[in-house]
């Protein structure tokens, strides 16, 4: 995922899709990490 997408204020659904695509490449699916990631996004007012 290009870094510029983070600065263009993408839709959360688009960003979540990118993150989900990245997590698909990992061997373990730890959704608690995804929850923490989404929580951190909300803290920054995304």
Secondary structure, DSSP 8 states (H G I E B T S, - for coil): --THHHHTT--HHHHHHHHHHHHHTSSS--HHHHHHHHHHHHHTT-
